[in-house]
Amino acid sequence: MSDTKKKIIDIAERLIRTRGYNAFSYKDIAKELNIKNAAIHYHFPAKSDLGIAVIEKNQTNFADQTSGWITLSPAQKLEAFIQIYATSKKNNCVCFVGALGASYDSLPEDMQKSLQNATGEIKQWVEGFLQEGLKDEVFSFKCTTTEMADLVITTLAASLILDKINTRNVFGSVRNALKGVL
């Protein structure tokens, strides 16, 4: 991948996670890179192509991270997963799923499918470590692993959004609550 293409994807991701998908244009990226819009269109003919590239980048990063967590205990996997959101908070961003999910109905169909696949992979991984934690009696909860995975993912994603609105540390509260619940 060319350096310019990588920079375009990185800037688009930051803009999606800080402003939202519908709130930036190729002009914003071109201005930041001091290039013409045509240079962006060369790599990404449609904005949805760029959006899909951002989703795929996040899928690859998540797969790379989780492959390194195979030997971790379920509790350590939970902490590692939470740390992804902590990094987003540190960078004053929301998670890519939350950012794109907020504008899901207005996304092109190919982006919707790509986002569905990415969230499915994340949810499957979370369900896996939750199931492992139940089996090892590290976690205890009365709902299904699917329901708990939904709770973990949605509370972390929502906490980043609420942190932008509130002055108190919602993410920190959610982090502590999840560790207490599980």
C-alpha positions as CSV (number, residue, x, y, z in Angstrom):
1,M,0.0,0.0,0.0
2,S,1.4,3.4,-0.9
3,D,2.2,5.9,1.8
4,T,-0.4,8.3,0.4
5,K,-3.1,5.7,0.4
6,K,-2.3,4.8,4.0
7,K,-2.4,8.4,5.1
8,I,-5.7,8.9,3.4
9,I,-7.2,5.9,5.3
10,D,-5.7,7.1,8.6
11,I,-7.1,10.6,8.2
12,A,-10.5,9.3,7.1
13,E,-10.6,7.0,10.2
14,R,-9.8,9.9,12.5
15,L,-12.4,12.1,10.8
16,I,-15.0,9.3,11.0
17,R,-14.2,8.7,14.7
18,T,-14.2,12.4,15.6
19,R,-16.8,14.0,13.3
20,G,-18.7,11.1,11.7
21,Y,-18.8,9.6,8.3
22,N,-21.2,12.1,6.8
23,A,-19.4,15.1,8.3
24,F,-16.2,15.0,6.2
25,S,-15.4,15.1,2.6
26,Y,-12.4,14.3,0.3
27,K,-11.7,18.1,0.4
28,D,-10.9,17.8,4.2
29,I,-8.4,15.0,3.5
30,A,-6.9,16.7,0.5
31,K,-6.4,19.9,2.4
32,E,-4.7,18.1,5.3
33,L,-2.4,16.2,2.9
34,N,-1.9,19.2,0.6
35,I,-3.0,17.1,-2.4
36,K,-5.9,17.4,-4.9
37,N,-9.2,15.6,-4.5
38,A,-8.3,13.7,-7.7
39,A,-5.4,12.0,-5.9
40,I,-7.9,10.6,-3.3
41,H,-10.3,9.6,-6.0
42,Y,-7.5,7.7,-7.7
43,H,-7.2,5.4,-4.6
44,F,-10.9,5.5,-3.6
45,P,-13.3,6.3,-6.5
46,A,-16.2,6.5,-4.1
47,K,-16.4,7.7,-0.5
48,S,-17.8,4.2,0.4
49,D,-14.6,2.6,-1.0
50,L,-12.7,4.7,1.6
51,G,-15.2,3.9,4.3
52,I,-14.8,0.2,3.6
53,A,-11.0,0.6,3.7
54,V,-11.3,2.1,7.1
55,I,-13.5,-0.7,8.3
56,E,-11.1,-3.3,6.9
57,K,-8.2,-1.6,8.5
58,N,-10.0,-1.9,11.9
59,Q,-10.8,-5.5,11.2
60,T,-7.2,-6.3,10.5
61,N,-6.0,-4.4,13.5
62,F,-8.5,-6.3,15.7
63,A,-7.5,-9.7,14.3
64,D,-3.9,-8.9,14.8
65,Q,-4.5,-7.8,18.4
66,T,-6.7,-10.7,19.4
67,S,-4.3,-13.2,17.8
68,G,-1.7,-12.1,20.3
69,W,-4.2,-12.5,23.2
70,I,-4.8,-16.3,22.7
71,T,-2.9,-17.3,25.8
72,L,-4.4,-14.7,28.0
73,S,-7.0,-15.6,30.7
74,P,-10.6,-14.6,30.1
75,A,-10.2,-11.7,32.6
76,Q,-7.0,-10.6,30.8
77,K,-8.9,-10.7,27.5
78,L,-11.6,-8.6,29.0
79,E,-9.0,-6.0,30.1
80,A,-7.3,-6.1,26.7
81,F,-10.6,-5.6,25.0
82,I,-11.5,-2.7,27.3
83,Q,-8.0,-1.2,26.5
84,I,-9.0,-0.8,22.9
85,Y,-11.7,1.6,24.0
86,A,-9.3,3.3,26.5
87,T,-7.0,4.1,23.6
88,S,-10.0,5.6,21.7
89,K,-10.8,7.7,24.7
90,K,-7.2,8.8,25.1
91,N,-7.3,9.9,21.4
92,N,-10.6,11.7,22.0
93,C,-12.4,9.4,19.5
94,V,-15.3,7.1,19.6
95,C,-14.9,3.6,18.4
96,F,-15.3,3.0,14.7
97,V,-18.4,0.8,15.1
98,G,-20.1,3.5,17.2
99,A,-19.1,6.3,14.8
100,L,-20.3,4.4,11.7
101,G,-23.3,2.9,13.5
102,A,-24.7,6.3,14.3
103,S,-25.0,7.0,10.6
104,Y,-25.8,3.4,9.6
105,D,-29.0,4.1,7.8
106,S,-27.3,6.7,5.5
107,L,-24.3,4.5,4.7
108,P,-24.1,2.8,1.3
109,E,-25.2,-0.8,1.3
110,D,-21.7,-2.1,0.7
111,M,-20.4,-0.2,3.7
112,Q,-23.4,-1.5,5.8
113,K,-22.4,-5.1,4.9
114,S,-18.8,-4.5,5.7
115,L,-19.7,-2.9,9.1
116,Q,-22.0,-5.8,9.8
117,N,-19.2,-8.3,9.1
118,A,-16.8,-6.3,11.3
119,T,-19.2,-6.1,14.2
120,G,-20.0,-9.8,13.9
121,E,-16.3,-10.7,14.2
122,I,-15.9,-8.5,17.3
123,K,-19.0,-9.9,18.9
124,Q,-18.0,-13.5,18.1
125,W,-14.6,-12.9,19.8
126,V,-16.2,-11.4,22.9
127,E,-18.7,-14.2,23.1
128,G,-15.8,-16.6,22.9
129,F,-13.8,-15.3,25.9
130,L,-17.0,-14.8,27.9
131,Q,-17.9,-18.5,27.3
132,E,-14.4,-19.5,28.2
133,G,-14.7,-17.4,31.4
134,L,-18.0,-19.1,32.3
135,K,-16.5,-22.5,31.8
136,D,-13.4,-21.7,33.9
137,E,-15.7,-20.1,36.5
138,V,-13.8,-16.8,36.2
139,F,-17.1,-15.0,35.2
140,S,-20.5,-15.5,36.5
141,F,-23.6,-14.1,34.9
142,K,-27.2,-15.3,34.4
143,C,-27.8,-14.1,30.9
144,T,-26.5,-15.8,27.7
145,T,-23.0,-15.1,26.4
146,T,-24.6,-13.4,23.4
147,E,-26.6,-11.0,25.7
148,M,-23.5,-10.3,27.8
149,A,-21.4,-9.7,24.7
150,D,-24.0,-7.2,23.6
151,L,-23.9,-5.5,27.0
152,V,-20.1,-5.3,27.1
153,I,-19.7,-4.0,23.5
154,T,-22.6,-1.5,23.7
155,T,-21.7,-0.1,27.1
156,L,-18.1,0.5,26.1
157,A,-19.1,2.1,22.8
158,A,-21.8,4.3,24.4
159,S,-19.4,5.3,27.2
160,L,-17.1,6.9,24.7
161,I,-20.0,8.9,23.2
162,L,-21.2,10.0,26.6
163,D,-17.7,11.0,27.6
164,K,-17.8,13.6,24.9
165,I,-21.0,15.0,26.3
166,N,-20.4,14.7,30.1
167,T,-17.7,16.1,32.2
168,R,-17.4,13.0,34.4
169,N,-15.5,9.9,33.3
170,V,-18.3,7.7,32.0
171,F,-15.8,5.3,30.4
172,G,-14.0,4.8,33.7
173,S,-17.3,4.1,35.5
174,V,-18.3,1.5,32.8
175,R,-14.9,-0.1,32.9
176,N,-15.1,-0.5,36.7
177,A,-18.7,-1.7,36.5
178,L,-17.9,-4.4,33.8
179,K,-15.1,-5.7,35.9
180,G,-17.4,-5.8,38.9
181,V,-20.2,-7.5,37.0
182,L,-18.0,-10.1,35.4
